[in-house]
Amino acid sequence: MRDGERKKHPEHQLTPLSVKRLGPGRHSDGGGLYVLVDDSSRRWVFRYQQDGRRRDKGLGSTRDVTLSEAREKARNLRKVARDGGDPFAVRESPEFEKAAREFFEGRKSSWKNEKHKKQVLATLEAYAFPSIGRMRVDTIGPDEVLSVLEPIWTAKPETARRVRQRIGIVLDWSKVRGWRTTPSPTRELGTALAKQSDAPKHHTALPYTDVPGFIRDMHATGAMDATKGALEWLILSATRTNETLGARLSEVNAKAATWTIPGERMKSGKPHVVPLSARALEILDARNAAHSGKGEFLFEHSPGKPLSNMAMLTLMKRMEVGAVPHGFRSSFRDWAAEKTNAPREVAEACLAHIVESKAERAYKRTDFLAKRKKLMDDWATWCAGGAKVIKLAERGR
């Protein structure tokens, strides 16, 4: 250690090299931190006074705890003592990843479902654990949190805000457990992070002129018939991913050529009746045949299990089209505006959008089903215009 460093930190008497070379005995680093060396071990100890009694608290082996880590532990314990606490009662703080998994596992009963818990942990696994996962929760400060957030703060603002919130929850819980002496530093970041854009990020869509060719190319891929059928159904019905993948055979009235999506799966919270074109009914027949009319879901990966919510997106990524399934709603809306004379309220009703004021909705007595039926039939004709109408396989998925 250089002389300047000794003067700046007079309590720092040891170096990493000297720790390895120390002979048997007790060796002080200052500030209550010692290395105890005997024939069988070499370990860190923090010595302090409590109610007139001298006490020693073990901090771990020098093989597992570095000199800088031991100093940090001693610093935290000195603060506990200054604040009137008992350093001996302070438990060894876990690494951030272990603490996070313990926290979220302990709250699994409060999650809406297992998928939600996995999504929460997935954000930490992707962005937080690589940087701070192996750090003990009592050593994580503003700089460490910034190292996680800065790379994604403006590029992925919504994700970054969720990561920040979840890091904060874990660190605050760690304080309650006695593993930290300070609240989460996520509240202290202030101007250290750049201003995020408030502009909404729109789903990437294919131009409506490219949709017929896309459907043709999609059916030429080796993807599962269920995935291809689901994606074409989504396009023809102008619905959202979760609405399509959650479609049940019981929701479809083939005779009336309608599909009624229950309110719990709709963004608006209200049931939505979708008129089905002749092509959509062909897809329905093919899917019925695929599971002998005994399936629960229209598009199943295996009996009784719907396709993954990533199935259609993965197919589009493999096709390298630079768009996402949700974007086909925009494709439909642009087509309706530019290629038809459909009134705006009819096109918006096809998308289950609410465009009227509350007062206007109180007097509206129609859902434009007949007009929507005509528009969706025309959309199906457009979608088939640049491609052959391909019969889906009647067996297999």
N, C-alpha and C positions, 0 to 999 in steps of 0.2 A: 504493500500500500504506500502511496506517495505521501510525503510529509504534509503537503497541503490538505490532503484528505483527512489525515489524523487530526489536524487542527480544526478542520471544519466539523468533524464528527469524532470528538474525543472519546465517545463511548465505544467506537468501533476499533477494537484492539486486534482482531483476528483477520486473516485472509483465507480464501478457499484453499490455498496450498498449505498454509500453516495448520488448518483444521485437520488435514490428512496426516500431518507429521507429528502432531502432539503426542507426548508420552502419557503414561498413566497419571491420573489426577483430575483436579477440577481447574478449568481454564476459563477466565473471564473475557467476555467481549465488551463488557460494560452494559449499563442499563439493566442489570439483572439477568442478562443472558450468559449462560455458561455451556461449555462442552465438558461432559463427564466421560473420561476414558478409563476403562479397566481392561482386563485380559480378554473379555468376551464381547465388549460392545464399545461403541462411541456414539453418544447421544446428546441431544440438546435438552437443557433444563432452564426454566425461568424461575428465579428466586425473588421472593417478595415478602413484605411484612403484612400480616393481617391480624388485627386485634392484639398486637404485641407479640405475635408468634411468627417465626420465620417458616415459610413454606416453600417447597419446590414443586413445580408443575412440569411434567415431562412434555416435550414438544416433538419427539420423534427421533429416529436414527439419522445420523449425518449422511447415511447412504440414500435416504428417502427425502430428506429435507435439506435444501441448500442453505448456505450462509445467509443469503439475502432473504429467503423465505423465513428462516428462523428469526432474523431481525424484525421482519414485518409482524410475525406472530408476537414477539416480545413487545413491540411498539403498541399493538392492539391491546395486549394484556395490561400494559402500564396505563393505558387510557381507561380501561375498565376499573383499575384500582383507584385512579384519580377521581373517577366519577362515583366512587363509593361502592362499587361492585366487588365481587369476589372472583378473581381470575381463575381460581380452581374450579369454579362452577361453570366456566365457559367451556362448552364442548367443542371438540375439533370440528371445524367447518368443512362441509363436503365440497366437492367440485361442483361447478355450476350445472353441468349436465346431469349429475346424479340428483342434485336438489330439484331441478326442473322436472325430471321424470317422477320423482317421489311426490312432488306437489300435484302434478296433473293426474297421477294414478290415484291419489287420495281423494280426488274430486270426480272420479269417473261416474259416480252415481248421479251427479248433477248435469252431466252432458246430455244433449238432446239424443245423441246416439254415439256409438263407437267411432263412426266415421268422423264426427266432429272432433273428437279427442285426437285422432290421428292427424287431422288437418292442422290442429293447433301445434302439435309436436313437430309436424313436418316443417313448419316455418322456422322453428328453432334449430332443427337438424340441418336445414339448408343454409341458414345465415348466421346463427349464433354459436352453435357448438364448435364449428371449425376454428373460431377465433378465441372464444372464452370458455368452451366446454370443459377444458382441463384445469381451469383456474379455480381456486377456492373462492367461495362466494364472498368472503371477507376481504378479498384483495381486489375486487372489481370496483373501479371508480369511473369517473366521467370519460377518461381517455380510452379505457377498454370498451365502454359502450359505444363511443364514437367510432372505434375501429370496426365495429359491426355495422353501424348504421350509415356511415358516410358513403360507402360504395353503392348503396341502393336507395339513398334518401330521395334523390330527384329522379332516378331512373325507374324506380318502382315505389312510388310514394305510399300507396295504400298498404302494400306489403311491409314497407319500412315502419309505418306507424303501428302495425300489428306486432311486429317484432319488438319495437320499443316498449309497447304496452306489456307484452308477455315477459320480457326481461325484467321490467319494473315489478310486476306481480311476484315473480320468483324471488327477487332480491328483498322486497318488503316482507314477504313471508319468512325469508331467512333471518331477518332481523327479529321477527317475533319468536322464532325458534332459538334465538340466542347465538346464531352463527355470524351475525354482523352487529356492529355497534352503531351504524348509521343507516338512515333510510336509503332507498334506491337512488342512485345518481341520475336516473333518467329524467327527473324533474329539473335538474340543474343545467341541462344542455343549452337552453335558451338560444342565443344568437350563434352558438357554435355550429348549428346546422343551417344549411342554406334554406331559403324560402322555397316551399314546394308550390308547384303550379296547381291551381284549383280547377283548371280546365278538365272536363271529363274525358276519359279515354274511351273512344268509341271502338266497338268490335269491328275488326277488319272484315270487309265484305267483298264478294266477287261482283263485278258488274253484271247486271241481269242478262246482258248479251252473251256472257260466258257460261251461264248456268246450264243450258242444254248440252254443251260440249263437256262440261264437268260431269254431268250425270252419265253420259256415254263413257267417259274415261274411267269413272268410278266403277262401273259395272265390269270393266275390263280388268280390274285388279283382282288379286287373289284373296281379298279380304273375305271374312265370313259373310254369308248371305244375310244373316241377322243384322250385321253392322251396315251393310249396303242398303238393306231395306229400311232400317231406321233412319239413315241419313236422307234417303229420298223422301220418306214420310215426313221428316222434319221440314224439308224444302217445300213439299207440296202443301203442307198444312200451315206453314209460316209460324211454327211454334218454337218454344225454347227447348234447350237440351233436356232439362229435367222433366218437362211436360211430355216429351216424346218417349224418353227412356222409362218413365213410370207408367206408360200407357198399359192399361189392362184390357183384356178381351171383353170383360164385363162392361166397360165404358163405351163400347162401340155398338151402335145399332145399325147393322148392315142393311136392313130393310129401309130405314129412313135415311141411310147414308150420312150418318152423323156420329161424331165422337164427342162425348161430354166429359170434359176435364174437371174433376172436383175442385172446389175452392182452395183446399189445403195445398194443392200443387200449383196454384196460380199466383202470380206476383200480386195481383189485385185482391186476392183472397176470396174472389167470387167465381162460381162455376162458369165455364166457357164452352159453348157449343161450337164445334168446328164442322162445317159441311165438308164431306169427303167426295173427291172427284172419282171418276171411274178408275183412274190409275191407282189411287189410294186404296180403293176396294180390291184391286188385283193384289196389291201388296198384303192386304189383310188376309185374302184367301190363301196366299202362299205361306204366310206365317201360321195360319190355322193348320194347314196341311203339314207344316214342318214339325209341329208337336201334337198332331192328331187331335186338335181341338181341345186338348187337356191342359194346356199351359195357362198360367195365371197372367203372365206379362206378354204383351204382344211381341216384344223383342227380347228374347232370352239368350243368355250366354250358356246356361245349363238349366235343366228343369227347375222351375221355381225361382230362378235368379235372373234379374234383368242384366242387360249389358252394363259394363262399367261406364261411369260418366266421362271417361277419357277415350272410349272406343272410337267415337266419330271424329274427335279431334286428332287422334293418332293416325287415323286413316287419311285425313286431309294433310297432315304433316308429311306423311309418306308420299303423297301425291305432289308435294311441293307447290301448292297453289297459293300460298301466302294469304290465307283467309281462315276464318273459324266458323263452326256451325251456326253460332248465333247471328253471324253476319248475313245469312240468307234472309233474315227478316228485313234487313235493309234492302237486299236485292229485290225482294217482292215489293216493298214500298216504292222503290224507285221505278220499277216496271209499271206498277199501278198508276203512278203519277204521269209517266211519260208515254205509255202505250195504250192507256184506256181512258175512258171518260167517267170512270167510277167517281162518285162524290168522295170527298176527303173522309167524311165520317164513316163511310162504308169500308174504305181501305183500312182505316184505323181500327174499326170494329173487328176486322179480320185478325188484327194483331192483338186484340184484347186491350187496346189502349183506351184510356178515358180522356176524352178531349173536351167534353162539355163542362160547364160550371156546375156547381152543386145544384143551383136552381134549375138549370136546363135538364139535368138528369132527373129531377123530381117530376118533370112533365113528359119525359121520353117514355114511350110505351112500346118500343120495338127494338129488337137487336139486329135488324136488317138481315135476317137469316136467308131469305129468298135472294136478296141482292148479293149477299156474300157468297151464296152457292154459285151464282153465275160467275162472279169474279174468280173464285177458286177453280172453277172448271176452265176458265180462260187461261189462268196461270198454269194449270196442268198441261194444257195444249201448248202453251209457249215452251214449257220445260221439255216437252217431247219433240219440239220443232226441229231441234238440231241433232236429235238422236233417235235411234230405234227404241221402240217401247219393248223393253227387255223383260221377259218372263223370269221371275225369281224361281230358283229351284224349289220344288215342292217338298223335298226331303232334305234333312240335314240343316245345319246352322252355319 
